[in-house]
Amino acid sequence: NIYEIISKYNNDEIDKLKLLARLTDDILKKSFESIKVNQSEKEIYENTVKIANEYLENVKSKYNIVNYGIAWDVCPIVLVGENLEKGGHAMPSDKKINKGDTIYFDFGISATFEDDTILYTDMQRMGYFLKDQEDAAPESVQKVFDTLITSVSKGIKAMRPGVKAYKVDEIVRGEILDNNYPDYPHATGHPVGRDVHGAGALISYFTSKRANLKLVENGIYTLEPRVNIKNGGSIEEMILVTKDGAIPLSDR
C-alpha cells in the first residue's frame, strides 16, 4: 500500500539519517554540558539553538549539507523539574533549573544535502542536575531513567517488518505502567525521516487506524515513552527496522 512505499528508505537515505542522528546527539551532549544552575528553560532553549547553528555551520561542508535548521518551530522543547508533569509539547518557560531537578529535551534538526535530499531527526534526552554532595542521581530519578531505557529496549526487540505498530506500543507503554507510573497521553512512536512526523504506521493504541498498520523493512520510527511525573523524564530514539531486527540510529 501507499504507506509502505512512503515509509521505506534507501541505503543512501539511511546513511544520511544515521549521520544526522549522530549530529543531533552531539548537539544535545554539548547543550547538556553547557547547562548551569539557575538557567531558565527559555535560556537553555536559546543556548541550544545557538549551539546547534554553530555546530552545523562548522560541519556542513564536510557532510555535503547545503542548508540546515531546527526541525520544528519551538525546538528544542525543554522541561525542568516539576514541569515534567506537563507532558509533551509545552513551551519553554521562565522556570529555572535547580540542583535536584531533572531536565529533558525534545530536539531535532533538518538538513538539505547537495543532492536535494531533505531529512529530519527527532530525539529526546533526559538528565539530572546533581545536588551538592551527590555523585549520582537519587534512586527515584534513576528508576525513571532505567524504566525508560528498559521500555525502549523491549520495544526495539519487538520491532520487525510485518509487526502491527500497536503491538510495539503495548510492550513499551506496558513497561511504564508496570512500574506504577501514569500513562502518557500520546503515541509511543511515529515514522520519522522525510518529515519529523511522517506518514505510515503509528506506534500507538490499537484503537488508532494507523496503529493497525504494519512496520516495514527499512522504515524508521521513533520510540518515545514518557514518565509524566514531577522530576520525570522522556527518552526518544530513532529506530531502523531491518529484516533481521531493529537498530538505533545513534548511540543510546
C-alpha positions in Angstrom: 0.0 0.0 0.0 1.0 3.7 -0.2 2.0 3.8 3.4 4.6 1.0 2.8 6.0 2.8 -0.2 6.5 6.2 1.6 7.8 4.6 4.8 10.8 2.9 3.2 14.2 4.4 2.9 17.0 3.5 0.5 20.6 2.9 1.7 21.8 6.4 0.9 18.9 8.0 2.9 19.6 5.6 5.8 23.3 6.6 5.8 22.3 10.3 5.8 19.8 9.8 8.7 22.4 7.9 10.7 24.7 10.9 10.2 22.0 13.4 11.2 21.1 11.4 14.3 24.7 11.4 15.4 24.9 15.1 14.8 21.7 15.6 16.8 23.1 13.6 19.6 26.4 15.6 19.6 24.4 18.8 19.8 22.4 17.6 22.8 25.6 16.4 24.6 27.1 19.9 24.1 23.9 21.5 25.3 23.8 19.3 28.4 27.5 20.2 29.2 26.7 23.9 29.0 23.7 24.0 31.4 24.3 26.0 34.6 22.2 26.1 37.7 19.5 28.9 37.7 19.3 29.0 33.9 15.6 29.1 32.8 14.0 26.8 30.3 14.0 29.7 27.8 17.7 30.4 28.3 18.6 26.7 27.9 16.4 26.6 24.7 18.0 29.7 23.2 21.5 28.4 24.1 20.8 25.0 22.4 19.6 26.7 19.2 22.8 28.7 19.2 25.0 25.6 19.8 23.1 23.8 17.0 23.6 26.5 14.5 27.3 27.0 15.2 27.9 23.2 15.2 26.0 22.6 11.9 27.7 25.6 10.3 31.1 24.1 11.2 30.4 20.6 9.8 28.1 21.3 6.9 30.7 21.3 4.1 32.3 18.1 5.5 29.0 16.2 5.0 27.7 17.9 1.8 25.0 19.8 3.7 23.9 22.9 1.8 21.2 24.1 4.3 20.2 23.2 7.8 17.8 24.3 10.5 15.9 23.3 13.6 13.3 20.6 12.9 10.2 22.5 14.1 9.1 25.9 15.3 9.7 25.7 19.1 12.6 23.3 19.1 14.0 22.1 21.4 11.2 21.6 23.9 12.9 22.0 27.3 11.2 21.0 30.6 12.7 21.1 34.0 11.7 19.5 37.4 8.1 20.0 38.2 7.3 21.0 34.6 7.9 17.4 33.6 4.3 16.8 34.7 3.2 18.9 31.7 3.8 16.1 29.3 4.8 16.7 25.7 4.8 19.8 23.6 4.9 22.5 26.3 6.6 25.9 25.6 9.8 26.6 27.5 9.1 28.9 30.4 10.9 31.1 32.9 11.2 28.0 35.3 14.8 27.8 36.4 16.8 24.6 36.8 17.9 23.9 40.3 20.1 21.2 41.8 18.0 18.2 42.3 15.9 18.8 39.1 15.6 16.5 36.1 15.7 18.1 32.6 14.5 16.8 29.3 15.0 17.9 25.7 12.8 17.1 22.7 15.0 18.1 19.8 15.6 17.6 16.1 17.4 19.1 13.1 16.7 19.4 9.4 19.3 19.2 6.6 19.3 19.6 2.9 22.1 17.8 1.1 23.8 18.6 -2.2 21.6 16.0 -4.0 18.5 17.9 -2.7 17.6 15.2 -0.2 15.9 16.9 2.8 15.8 14.9 6.0 14.7 15.4 9.7 15.6 14.0 13.1 13.6 13.8 16.3 15.2 12.7 19.6 14.8 13.1 23.3 17.3 13.0 26.1 17.0 13.5 29.9 19.4 14.3 32.6 19.6 15.2 36.3 21.4 18.2 38.0 23.3 16.8 41.0 22.8 18.3 44.4 25.8 19.2 46.5 27.4 16.1 48.0 25.7 13.9 45.4 27.7 11.8 43.0 24.8 10.1 41.3 21.1 10.6 40.8 18.8 9.5 43.7 17.1 6.2 43.4 13.7 7.7 42.4 15.2 9.5 39.4 17.4 6.6 38.5 14.3 4.4 38.4 12.6 6.7 36.0 15.7 6.6 33.7 16.1 2.8 34.0 12.4 2.2 33.3 12.6 4.4 30.2 15.7 2.6 28.9 14.2 -0.8 29.5 10.9 0.2 27.9 12.8 1.3 24.7 14.9 -1.8 24.7 11.9 -4.1 24.8 10.3 -2.0 22.1 13.4 -2.4 19.8 13.3 -6.2 20.3 9.7 -6.2 19.2 10.2 -4.1 16.0 10.3 -6.3 12.9 8.8 -6.0 9.4 5.2 -7.1 9.4 4.6 -6.4 13.1 1.5 -4.3 13.7 2.5 -1.0 15.3 0.1 -1.2 18.3 1.8 -4.4 19.4 5.0 -2.4 20.0 3.1 0.3 21.8 1.6 -2.3 24.1 5.1 -3.5 25.1 6.7 -0.1 25.5 3.8 1.5 27.3 3.2 -1.6 29.4 6.7 -1.3 30.9 5.9 2.2 32.1 2.5 1.2 33.5 4.0 -2.0 35.1 6.3 0.3 37.1 3.3 2.1 38.5 3.9 5.3 36.5 0.9 7.1 34.9 0.1 6.6 31.3 1.3 9.2 28.8 -1.3 10.8 26.6 0.4 10.4 23.2 1.7 7.8 20.8 4.8 5.8 21.7 6.3 6.4 18.3 5.9 7.6 14.8 7.6 7.5 11.4 10.5 10.0 11.0 12.9 11.0 8.3 11.4 12.8 5.4 9.3 14.6 8.0 9.5 15.0 11.7 6.2 13.1 12.0 5.9 11.1 8.8 3.0 9.1 7.3 2.8 5.4 7.9 2.4 3.1 11.0 1.8 5.0 14.2 3.1 3.2 17.3 0.1 3.9 19.5 -3.1 2.5 21.0 -4.8 -0.3 18.9 -7.8 2.0 18.5 -5.8 4.2 16.1 -6.2 3.1 12.5 -2.6 3.9 11.7 -1.5 1.7 14.7 -3.0 -1.2 12.9 -0.6 -0.7 10.0 2.5 -2.9 9.9 6.1 -1.8 10.4 8.0 -2.0 7.1 11.5 -3.2 6.3 13.9 -0.1 6.0 11.3 2.0 7.8 12.5 4.4 10.5 10.4 5.1 13.6 10.8 6.8 16.9 10.2 5.2 20.3 9.4 7.9 22.9 7.9 6.6 26.2 7.5 9.2 29.0 7.2 9.2 32.7 4.8 12.0 33.4 5.6 13.0 37.0 7.4 15.8 38.7 11.1 15.1 38.1 10.1 12.6 35.5 11.6 12.2 32.0 11.4 11.0 28.5 13.7 9.4 26.0 13.3 9.2 22.3 15.3 7.1 19.9 15.2 6.8 16.1 15.0 3.1 15.2 15.7 1.5 11.8 13.6 -1.7 11.1 15.6 -4.3 9.1 14.7 -7.8 8.0 16.9 -9.1 10.9 15.5 -6.8 13.6 15.7 -3.2 14.7 18.7 -0.9 15.1 19.0 2.5 16.9 20.4 5.2 14.5 22.7 6.7 17.2 24.2 6.0 20.5 21.5 5.3 23.1 
